[in-house]
Amino acid sequence: MKYLATEIEIEGVDWSNSDAILKEEAKVALSLFERGLIREMYFDEDHCAVLILECQSKTEAEETLQQLPLVKAGMIKFEIKELKPYTGFSRLL
């Protein structure tokens, strides 16, 4: 199943001296991408992460995101929504 994960920034987070954790975040994200758990990665216009995940369940999607260093450190969190196939074309048949 596919899941849409949208980053939610946590207010009051001190982003100074975050170079090391951001580098680690990129390494872990690459590993999850290589394993096929993260299928697509974007930043939106506010520079918040938008991810498409391929997981067996919403629980697995949550556990996948918990591996990210910024999530572990409590600096960001994600809203997760399951994506379902579009069925609107059936109205034309």
Buried (B, 14 or more C-beta within 10 A) or exposed (E): EBBBBBBEBEEEEEEEEBEEBEEBBEEBBEEBBEEEBBBEBEEEEEEBBBBBBBBEEBEBBBEBBEEBBBBBBEBBBBEBEEEEEEEEEEEEE
